[in-house]
Amino acid sequence: MTRCIRVPKKEGERVRAALFDEGHLDLDAKIRSDGDCLLIPITCGSFEDYEVVDAELAVQEHKVSDYTEIADVPENLRKDLPSSFDVVGDVAMIKIPDELWEYRTQIGEALIKVNKNIRVVFHDYGVKGDFRIRDLEKIAGEGTSETVHKEFGVNLYTDPSKVYFNPRLSSERSRIAQMVKDGDVVIDMFAGVAPFGTVIGKLSHPKVVYSIDLNPEAEHFARINAEKNHVDCIVPMTGDSSKLIYDLPEADHVIMNLPQIADRFLRYALDRMHAGSIAHMYKIIERAEFPGFCEKLEKDMGELGHSIAIDSYELKTYSPTMSVYSMRITKL
Ligand SMILES: C[S@@+](CC[C@H](N)C(=O)[O-])C[C@H]1O[C@@H](n2cnc3c(N)ncnc32)[C@H](O)[C@@H]1O
């Protein structure tokens, strides 16, 4: 039985809102109709002059979608729970603050409970080294960090602890795939597990996509992705793209997703491009510096004998003052 007040229906919403505002509405039971009145469950002894009754009320199910509501941590630390985390496939990666470290298992378990798609949770020590791979420590769940991320009907096999993969570029991948014409040659200079190559191979009809990466694990996963998605135009290669690119035919499209320093590689890309070829380059930079950066890039490439035109748009915010830009660089 639940303690309720009997409230005429026309006063019901005012009373419900007042109870809620004062913290006296019992959120675990459902309000129900009783003739011309409503039975509203309360957590206090009485409210205004309404009749207090005990009644059978149905249980109010709460669909918790925020793990911070249910994580088993001391109340004074709840405000320190991270509000964001990354998910690749069924693997979640979260940065646990020092003060919550001893509750890491409870935090991981809460994430799994609330997000049915998450199988395993890792603490993320950050991205490291030239390969940009994540240093991970398991805190809850089953299995390893190997997983399958799905986008545009493509299954991308990856392991964030072995190779870099960015699940947030799916619309860029499909946008570029739509620009690739039948029979085009594509070179991805920093390919990772070949997400660009796989999506392009699935949505368009390139002749070939050379997928280069320094990290041998990238080639391993690129081969799996080509095979599992029945894309036979991908040629995975391991090595430094600034050197390997000279072994390849001229490209119609060059993809350059190494946003901190890709511009240092543009000269090599342009050596393997013909007039009309496009380099799709990503750049992280202070927003105020971006126009000057583009001007300097045009000047520097001009001095090397490459005439270029740059179109760009701001892909996303990176920090309060920095953004990631998507640049379309056409060789003239
Ligand atoms: C930001 S990740 C991009 C991965 C992939 N394109 C994606 O969107 O998920 C950059 C990749 O470039 C690779 N890399 C760094 N320097 C390289 C180089 N000189 N030649 C080839 N690959 C390189 C790293 O190993 C890493 O996998």
PDBQT file of the ligand as one rigid body, heavy atoms in Angstrom, charges set to zero:
ROOT
HETATM    1  C1  LIG A 401      44.573   9.814 -36.801  1.00  0.00    +0.000 C 
HETATM    2  S1  LIG A 401      44.956   8.175 -37.258  1.00  0.00    +0.000 S 
HETATM    3  C2  LIG A 401      43.831   7.945 -38.611  1.00  0.00    +0.000 C 
HETATM    4  C3  LIG A 401      43.310   6.566 -38.783  1.00  0.00    +0.000 C 
HETATM    5  C4  LIG A 401      42.157   6.407 -39.752  1.00  0.00    +0.000 C 
HETATM    6  N1  LIG A 401      42.327   7.161 -40.961  1.00  0.00    +0.000 N 
HETATM    7  C5  LIG A 401      40.817   6.757 -39.108  1.00  0.00    +0.000 C 
HETATM    8  O1  LIG A 401      40.161   7.705 -39.529  1.00  0.00    +0.000 OA
HETATM    9  O2  LIG A 401      40.374   6.072 -38.189  1.00  0.00    +0.000 OA
HETATM   10  C6  LIG A 401      46.512   8.407 -37.994  1.00  0.00    +0.000 C 
HETATM   11  C7  LIG A 401      47.220   7.130 -38.423  1.00  0.00    +0.000 C 
HETATM   12  O3  LIG A 401      48.399   7.525 -39.133  1.00  0.00    +0.000 OA
HETATM   13  C8  LIG A 401      49.424   6.576 -38.877  1.00  0.00    +0.000 C 
HETATM   14  N2  LIG A 401      50.691   7.246 -39.238  1.00  0.00    +0.000 N 
HETATM   15  C9  LIG A 401      51.378   8.184 -38.546  1.00  0.00    +0.000 A 
HETATM   16  N3  LIG A 401      52.453   8.592 -39.239  1.00  0.00    +0.000 NA
HETATM   17  C10 LIG A 401      52.438   7.900 -40.426  1.00  0.00    +0.000 A 
HETATM   18  C11 LIG A 401      53.283   7.877 -41.569  1.00  0.00    +0.000 A 
HETATM   19  N4  LIG A 401      54.375   8.650 -41.656  1.00  0.00    +0.000 N 
HETATM   20  N5  LIG A 401      52.961   7.054 -42.590  1.00  0.00    +0.000 NA
HETATM   21  C12 LIG A 401      51.861   6.246 -42.501  1.00  0.00    +0.000 A 
HETATM   22  N6  LIG A 401      51.027   6.222 -41.443  1.00  0.00    +0.000 NA
HETATM   23  C13 LIG A 401      51.310   7.036 -40.406  1.00  0.00    +0.000 A 
HETATM   24  C14 LIG A 401      49.232   6.191 -37.415  1.00  0.00    +0.000 C 
HETATM   25  O4  LIG A 401      49.768   4.920 -37.148  1.00  0.00    +0.000 OA
HETATM   26  C15 LIG A 401      47.685   6.232 -37.285  1.00  0.00    +0.000 C 
HETATM   27  O5  LIG A 401      47.118   4.939 -37.476  1.00  0.00    +0.000 OA
ENDROOT
TORSDOF 0
